[in-house]
Amino acid sequence: MNKYLQIFKISFAQEFAYRLNFIMWRVRNVLQIFLVFFLWTTIFADQSKEIFGYNRDKIITYVFGILVLKALVLSARVIDVSGEISRGDLTNYLLRPVNYFKYWFTRDLSSKALNLSFAAVEFFLLYLVLKPSLFFQTDAIQLAGFLLATSLAIFLFFVLLFIVSFVPFWAPELGWGAQYLLIIVATEFLSGGLFPLDILPIKFQEVLYFTPFPYLIFFPLQIFLGKVTGLALVKGILISSLWTFILFYSMKKLWYKGLLVYRAEGR
Amino acid sequence: MTNSKIQMLSIVKRLAYYFRIWLMMSKNSFITYFQSRVGALIFLTGKTLRFIFFIGFLFYILKNTGNLAGYSLNQAIFFFVTFNVVDVFAQFLFREVYRFRPLVISGNFDLVLVKPVNALFRSLMGGADLYDLITIPPLIFAVYYLGSQLNPSLLHTAFYILLLLNGLLIAAAFHIAVISFGIITLEIDHSIMIYRDVISLGRLPIDIYREPLRGALTYLIPVGIMMTFPAKALMGLITSTGIFFSFILGGILLFASLRFWNYALKQYTSASS
C-alpha cells in the first residue's frame, strides 16, 4: 500500500514539473465551458422557460457539473499507456514488483486530485464572474447515488481507456487513432460532456443508454439534478456496474493476449 | 518596358517561385500522410463524426427552441459551417506551425534560416495537411447549399468571400504570432491549442455572448470578425463600415504579427545546434 502512496506522491509532484502545460490545459477546459454556458444562457434568456425538462438553473448547473465531472472522470494519465506499449517502455514495468493496473490507477487518482482542486478554483471564479443561479441537490439518497455513479464512472473510464490503449500491442502506429476516436469523439459527445443527451430523439437515447458512454458524465449529473430517481436510478447504476464488470473482464483478457504478442519493439 | 511593369513582372515571378516551392513542400508532406492509410481513415472518421454530432446537437436544440439569438436553424448551421471553412483552410495551410517547436528546440531552425526561401513562409506553410484538404470540397458544397437557401445578393456573396479571406488573413496573423512566441518561450503546443479553443467560440454567432466577452471576441481576439462577420455579411446583416473596419483590423493584425516575427527572430539563440 505504501508503494502506491509513494507513486501517488511522485505522480502528483510530476504534474508540477510542467506547470505551464498544466495551467494551459486548465485554461482550455474553462474556454470550452464558455461556449456551452453562453449557448444555454441565450436559449434560456426567458428564465421561466422549460425546455427538454430543464429550467435555466438546472441546465446551468449541468454546464458547471461538466467542469467538475470532466476533472474527476476524464482526467487520466492512462492516456500514456498506449505510447509505452508502442515504444517498448512497458518492459520496464513488467520487470518491477508493481501491479501495472494499480500503478496507473494510482497515477490517475493523483491526476484527478490535482485537476479537481483546480476545477474547484475555476468553479469559484466562474461563479463570481458569471453569477449563475445554480441548483443544489439536498436529498441524501440522490447525493449518495451521484457519488456512487461518479465512482463507477471513474472506474469505467479507466477500464475503457486501458482497453483502447492496448491497440498498439497489435498495431503500434494506431494507438493515437483509437484514443482519438474514444476520447475526442465518443466521450465529447456521447458522454454528455458537451450537451445533455436527453435533447436527442428518444430512439437514439434508448440505444445510447445501453452503451457505457452516458454513464461517464450524463448519468451522474442526471442523478444530481434529481432527473433520475427511484427505479431508474437503480437501473442506471446496474447497467453502469455491468459495463464496468464486462469491460474490466475484457481488459484482463486483452492484457494477457496482448502480452503474448508484445515484442518490446523500440527497446 | 516601364519601371512599374518591370517591378510587377518581378513580383509575379517571385510569387510563381514561392508557389512552386509550396507545391513541392505540400507534395512531400502528403507523401508522409499516405504511410498510414488506416490512420487517415480513423482521423477522417473522427472529424466527420464531430462535425455531424455538432450539427445534430444544433438541429435538436433549435428544433425545440425555434431560434438561437434570433437566428433560424439554417442560419445557425451556416454560422457553424462558415467557422469550419476558416478553421479547416487555416489548418490545411498552416499545419507546419504544429511542427515548429522541435525545429527551435533542436536548433535545426538554423537550416531553415540559411535556405534561399523566406523562413516565415517555410515555417508557416511548409507542410500542408492532406486530411484537411480532403474535407474542403464537402465543406464548400455545404456552404454553397446552405448559403443559397439564404438567398443572398451578388454583392453580399462577394462580401462573404472577401470576409472569409480576411478571416484567413487574421488566422495567418495568429499563427505567425504563435510561432514567434514559440521562438522566444519555446511554448507552442498549448498556445496553438488555446488559439483553437478561443476560435472555437466562433462555432456559433458571437451574438450569444454577453459583454464584455462579446466585445473581446470582436475587437481583441477577433473571432467574430473571422467567423461570424462573413456569415452575417451573406445574410446582409453587416454595414459597409463594419466590413471596412474588418479589413483594416485584418491588415493591422497581420502587420503587427510580422513585426513580432522580426523581433522574435532577433531573439533566436540557435541553442542545441
HADDOCK unambig.tbl for C-alpha pairs under 7 A between the chains (distance, minus, plus):
assign (segid A and resid 21 and name CA) (segid B and resid 190 and name CA) 6.88 0.50 0.50
assign (segid A and resid 24 and name CA) (segid B and resid 190 and name CA) 6.17 0.50 0.50
assign (segid A and resid 28 and name CA) (segid B and resid 194 and name CA) 6.02 0.50 0.50
assign (segid A and resid 28 and name CA) (segid B and resid 197 and name CA) 6.43 0.50 0.50
assign (segid A and resid 31 and name CA) (segid B and resid 197 and name CA) 6.44 0.50 0.50
assign (segid A and resid 31 and name CA) (segid B and resid 198 and name CA) 6.74 0.50 0.50
assign (segid A and resid 32 and name CA) (segid B and resid 197 and name CA) 6.75 0.50 0.50
assign (segid A and resid 35 and name CA) (segid B and resid 201 and name CA) 5.64 0.50 0.50
assign (segid A and resid 38 and name CA) (segid B and resid 208 and name CA) 6.12 0.50 0.50
assign (segid A and resid 38 and name CA) (segid B and resid 209 and name CA) 5.67 0.50 0.50
assign (segid A and resid 39 and name CA) (segid B and resid 208 and name CA) 6.25 0.50 0.50
assign (segid A and resid 42 and name CA) (segid B and resid 69 and name CA) 6.34 0.50 0.50
assign (segid A and resid 42 and name CA) (segid B and resid 208 and name CA) 5.84 0.50 0.50
assign (segid A and resid 43 and name CA) (segid B and resid 68 and name CA) 6.48 0.50 0.50
assign (segid A and resid 174 and name CA) (segid B and resid 39 and name CA) 6.31 0.50 0.50
assign (segid A and resid 177 and name CA) (segid B and resid 39 and name CA) 6.13 0.50 0.50
assign (segid A and resid 177 and name CA) (segid B and resid 42 and name CA) 5.91 0.50 0.50
assign (segid A and resid 177 and name CA) (segid B and resid 43 and name CA) 6.71 0.50 0.50
assign (segid A and resid 181 and name CA) (segid B and resid 46 and name CA) 5.80 0.50 0.50
assign (segid A and resid 185 and name CA) (segid B and resid 46 and name CA) 6.10 0.50 0.50
assign (segid A and resid 185 and name CA) (segid B and resid 50 and name CA) 6.07 0.50 0.50
assign (segid A and resid 189 and name CA) (segid B and resid 53 and name CA) 6.96 0.50 0.50
assign (segid A and resid 199 and name CA) (segid B and resid 60 and name CA) 6.48 0.50 0.50
assign (segid A and resid 199 and name CA) (segid B and resid 61 and name CA) 6.92 0.50 0.50
assign (segid A and resid 200 and name CA) (segid B and resid 60 and name CA) 6.39 0.50 0.50
